[in-house]
Amino acid sequence: MPRAVFLYSEVLAGFDYGDDHPFKPLRARNARELCRRCGLFDSPEASQMEPGPADDEALGLFHEPEYLDVLRRVSGGEGPSLEALARGLGTEECPLLPGIYDFCLRAAGATLRAVDLVADGAVDRTFQPVGGFHHAGRGHAEGFCYVNDMGVALEHLRARGLRVACVDLDAHHGNGVQEAFYDDDRVLTVSLHESGETLYPWSGAETEIGEGRGEGFNVNVPLLERTDDEVYVSVFRRVVPPLLDAFQPDLVLAQLGADTTVSDPLTHLRLTNNGYHAAVTALCENAPRLAALGGGGYDIYRTARCWTLAWSALSGLAPEEDYAALLGGAMHGRDMEPLFDPPVPTRGEPKERAWEQADRVVSYLQRTVFPRLGAKLP
């Protein structure tokens, strides 16, 4: 039995949001090819699978039927309308795209397959790169996200009676997931992201800890611009493992967005893929049953490398560096580069401010959230 499964659909990877749109599903194709070149499928421990689409009923686990009806109509070619715009459809972020409903069914189907493989005990870990659409609400699209496949999966797992932790490493706060499960104590959400003071969706303060039964089960770690590997990995280790240990989830659903990196054109953090890999590796060490999704990442080349390293951590296989060095020139028209980035630490006053913010947020969470969950200080 394989230890990990990489779920890949050429139909998903080939979907086009448009030449001028920053979201490029083809990142998944590039990541899969780099994994292949690095020998990360050359083991019985790792396998690949082509997932099928979900059905309308599955999307209805999370989304309002009125919204899905509008989404179907615009997907079939219906033009701009006030009704669609009120649902977030027809904006610069979420343009009217022919076939978008089928794309959403396929993305949600792949994510449901990923979580079920882990929940059923068929494998320990899965990776579904064209997933992690964490901004969409129950009744609207936003932030490049037409449906919230994470929300669909969480509702599905909750209906199975499972306790689920959702760990989100995307640079953008997962506002759609937070809003949907803010009062739920069966879902623990932990999001490390750039502060909403400087980045969309302008939310995710550390004080947003849930309400009602869910108070203490919603955890946000807002980080300052220019936060680097050292600060990020330190925060991750001080927050995520103790919370997972206290919550004891049946399964962890992770969003592994690669837009935290220094070259990402939409964000302002300063990680290299060394810090990214360290965080994903630490997550794997603390989440033996883990379903991972791709999320954001708008430097197409670096995102492929990050996701290759993520798959390496998920599968437990070491990449063959000789193959990695070939990829830069062969696939992306760039000079040949090793798989791992050179370090680019932040220095001076910006680094001091990043540390101050990180320490302040961690201290707040340890005073407020940790006692509610019974989490121990690291």
Secondary structure, 3 states (H helix, E strand, C coil): CCCEEEECCHHHHCCCCCCCCCCCCCHHHHHHHHHHHCCCCCCCCEEEECCCCCCHHHHCCCCCHHHHHHHHHHHCCCCCCHHHHHCCCCCCCCCCCCCHHHHHHHHHHHHHHHHHHHHCCCCCEEEECCCCCCCCECCECECCECCCHHHHHHHHHHHCCCCEEEEECCCCCCHHHHHHCCCCCCEEEEEEEECCCCCCCCCCCCCCCCCHHHCCCEEEEEECCCCEHHHHHHHHHHHHHHHHHHHCCCEEEEECCCCCECCCCCCCCEECHHHHHHHHHHHHHHCCCEEEECCCCCCHHHHHHHHHHHHHHHHCCCCCHHHHHHHHHHHHCCCCCCCCCCCCCCCHHHHHHHHHHHHHHHHHHHHHHHHHHCCCCC
